[in-house]
Amino acid sequence: MNSNAEQTADIIHADVLVVGGGLVGGPMACALAEAGLTVAAVEMGDPNEALSAGFDGRASAVALSSRRLLEGIGIWDKVKSQAAPILDIRVSEGESRLFLHYDHREVGDEPLGHMVENRFIRRGTLERIREIPRIQLLAPIRITKLERGPGMVDAALADGRHIRAPLVVAADGRFSRLREDAGIRVTQWSYRQWGIVCTVAHDRPHQNVAHERFLPSGPFAILPLPGNRSSIVWTERDDLGKATMKLNDEDFAEELATRFGDFLGETEVVGPRWSYPLSLQYAHTSVAHRLALVGDAAHAMHPIAGQGLNMGWRDVAALAEVLADSRRLGLDLGAPDVLERYERWRRFDNTLMLAMTDALNRLFSNDVAPLRLARDTGLAIVNRIPPLKKVFMQHAMGVVGELPKLMRGESL
Amino acid sequence: MIRRDQLDTPLAEATTADPKQIAYFTSMAEEWWNPDGRFKTLHQLNPVRLKFICDRVCNHFDRNPEKHLPLDGLRVLDIGCGGGLLSEPLALLGADVVGIDATAKLVHVAGVHAAANYVNVDYRHALAEDLVGAGEQFDVIVNAEVIEHVANVDGFVESCCRLMKPGGIMVVATLNRTLKSLLFAKIVGEYVLRLLPKGTHDWKLFIRPHELAGKLRRHNVSMTEQVGVIYSPLTGSFRVGKDDSVNYMAVAVRPGQPKLELVDG
């Protein structure tokens, strides 16, 4: 043991070190604190900067189960005034009139989900973190060296302080450095598609209906935001996507209008537009020695079903539950058998969701005649068979599979 | 055959300072603490034992198991602590733990692991009767997987009882002496499935629950509960149940008011 460092440097002891303070890392810290654990949360960006619309203009569909998690960890209260419920989802294909109609009344009284702009989730999370004494937020600061020793993780911060914890949780995103340093391999493929995201204002109210249109170059989603505004997720072939992003505001608005239609009256693009290359990526394992991956660090998926962030939050709820149970027995939170429980729990769920999302996209992003027919008939059939439809809807709501307690609305 | 009631030769004092020795103990500790290693069965048993111990101890001392550090201030003795699989978690739950083992090497192994994990456990190379001689007493005695390795059971039980404070509690985990335990724990466990190193157990030393209760009663300690611990080969895990014909756990209490020293904070 290095007794010199012990005496001279400032050492922060925590039950868990969470690296990454974003949309998954923030709630992770809150969920662990809710479970009675002490948390050191390290984020290299300035959290206040991340709250502006210019930093992240996307909006997320918060599934019912995710909302319960956010409620349970005290974030939803701070977010709900900015959330628009989704009461109905209409799925249609191109020009076809056949469509699939998900009405929330078919599965209970709860909305299918809520649309919230990411910056409001970030703001609510940050406010919550600052309320919880068990969380020590260290940001903005870099970790200069992270050692996962036999009994303890030691992270050296740029200001010379050290954090010691039995477990480090990597919530550092798709390009996770922690994952890379641990030598965990990823499989990824690109869809050669771009996701274009923007917000539009429209004349008529959206009635809290979400629309998902499968156009030949990819899905086009209109998602209700508070007021007469909607969030657009527009998938385009990569060459067209790049060209679309280069259009001036007027031409862009026109391109958008041809896809959007006039059912909500006049539309106007508000604020900037963003684009992201779409790819699917998953880590071969979610755990390593004293390390657990959550969110995009473990799996990043096509936004077609709006499930990426919801899957990340499921990681959060599952890991928090596993750690809470282990702590009750005084077990080492970074022990291999503890982490194995998390890995087994998430593996099945994530694989299923990745496969489903991928298959959906492949099925819909093309214009081959027989496939079109199959799709149209398929959508119509699903619409007519209530039990099948219910399964799809419950999936969209995130209430299928072995749900962690926090996502069932129970406390840890 | 392991005789856990006989101290082996103590290691020279110098061992803890020698880097080579430390490396050796560290690798031994890694082996002990590897859930898929040689002590896999102990790891599989651990959550069940810990849950039982915590539950019963919290209940006995009127503690809330959901609270932070539920065992705070309780003085716990872990007899036959081995690599510290029970001592460390109990310490992490707030208990002041003394872990003793008759094998000097294991005491070092446990110490190295606890230090690396920043857990405070007082590990000693000692026998239960040594502590009796020193006049020590504890709120909680953990007696897990030891009694079946002891030659002089009566003497051992007496020592355990004398180490209990008035109002103290003891949790025993051991193997029943039935045909089924001979078949499962000894023959299947050691020879067929190789869950345990061969020669781990001498079936004749296994003790039946009512025999244990009788021996405890002689020292005015009453056995208040016994449960079976059942192995499921499919999931590779143990659970508590009615069938105590192979593994079982028992709770024993010494009459008196639990008296706790006041702890700061």
Interface residues (C-beta under 8 A of the other chain):
Chain A: M1 H13 G36 G149 P150 G151 M152 R164 P166 R328 L329 G330 L331 D332 A335 P336 D337 E340
Chain B: T26 A29 E30 W33 N34 P35 D36 H43 N46 P47 L50 K51 C54 P65 E66 H68 E88 P89 L90 A91 L92 L93 H113 A115 A116 N117 Y118
